Amino acid sequence: MKLACRKAWDHYQEGRITATEFLIKFLNAADPEDVREALDTLPADLLEILRQFLKDYRPEMRVFRGSPPRACAVKMARAVLDEPARSSS
Amino acid sequence: MHFWRLLIHARDLLIPGRLLGSRRIAWIGGQGPRLRWRKNEGGRKRSIEEAVAIARTNGVEIPEDVTFFEAEPGELKGEWKGFRSGQRFETARGPLVAEERDGRVYWQSHYNREGKIPFRIHPDVLVSDEAIIAVFRHEMYELSLFRKVFLQSKTRSMDGTDYGLQVSEGHPGNFHDRAWDEADRILARVRRQKR
């Protein structure tokens, strides 16, 4: 896992940040080429929260006390999660 | 004495007693405390656990479902040095929340995996007991105002636009602004009691 992703994960585990903040930081930090690999490291409950977040996401979505996810990161994650093998799970 | 020294002397006499009493220090977006916080003797820095105890001892109510962390260096904007000159200094930060598809923010989104609402405190705040009291009171008061609104809603939610207005800068009388008034009030009381 990339260092920034690992850091976000540690902060989430520690309770410093909420699931939403973790997912945004995780998406923004993941390498575009390795989004698939990065998503493989997430536990099932967080993947479910991520699916819901990506479903809700709109470019004009407001995020308070932090930055929104990058649109390209959202697009990549959606593409990976929409792959037949994943979407059926 | 040089003329400029006289000017500085005059400024020092005037500012604490008069000017600062009548205007807010330019803080985050022009909203912030009116009282200037004093650093601890010798610059003694408190741990988060000590800070929570100091806040509680001095009358700050901290709900059981709240947890605090010292922010990592650079995680929150600005630093104490900018305090006196009115530069941006993000003393603490509550949980990030995002508006959902229906345009609303949900109370549940404020909680971490352990069922607590996390707040990060700027490390520079921990070098001043006065700052600790004011910042913790500010955050807890603002949270209490939000809690009331969310819990009055059947869906435990709030319109995203309203939420943004209450947390954003430059809206006199919003939750953020009122919470700084409360922070000043509690610190003034603490100072009176210590005299």
Chai-1 contact restraints between the chains, C-beta under 6 A:
chainA,res_idxA,chainB,res_idxB,connection_type,confidence,min_distance_angstrom,max_distance_angstrom,comment,restraint_id
A,G15,B,N112,contact,1.0,0.0,6.0,A-B,restraint_1
A,G15,B,E114,contact,1.0,0.0,6.0,A-B,restraint_2
A,G15,B,P118,contact,1.0,0.0,6.0,A-B,restraint_3
A,R16,B,F69,contact,1.0,0.0,6.0,A-B,restraint_4
A,R16,B,P118,contact,1.0,0.0,6.0,A-B,restraint_5
A,T18,B,P95,contact,1.0,0.0,6.0,A-B,restraint_6
A,T18,B,N112,contact,1.0,0.0,6.0,A-B,restraint_7
A,T20,B,A98,contact,1.0,0.0,6.0,A-B,restraint_8
A,E21,B,L96,contact,1.0,0.0,6.0,A-B,restraint_9
A,D56,B,E100,contact,1.0,0.0,6.0,A-B,restraint_10
A,D56,B,R101,contact,1.0,0.0,6.0,A-B,restraint_11
A,M61,B,E99,contact,1.0,0.0,6.0,A-B,restraint_12
A,R62,B,E99,contact,1.0,0.0,6.0,A-B,restraint_13
A,R62,B,G160,contact,1.0,0.0,6.0,A-B,restraint_14
A,V63,B,A98,contact,1.0,0.0,6.0,A-B,restraint_15
A,F64,B,V97,contact,1.0,0.0,6.0,A-B,restraint_16
A,F64,B,V167,contact,1.0,0.0,6.0,A-B,restraint_17
A,R65,B,R93,contact,1.0,0.0,6.0,A-B,restraint_18
A,R65,B,G94,contact,1.0,0.0,6.0,A-B,restraint_19
A,R65,B,L96,contact,1.0,0.0,6.0,A-B,restraint_20
A,G66,B,L96,contact,1.0,0.0,6.0,A-B,restraint_21
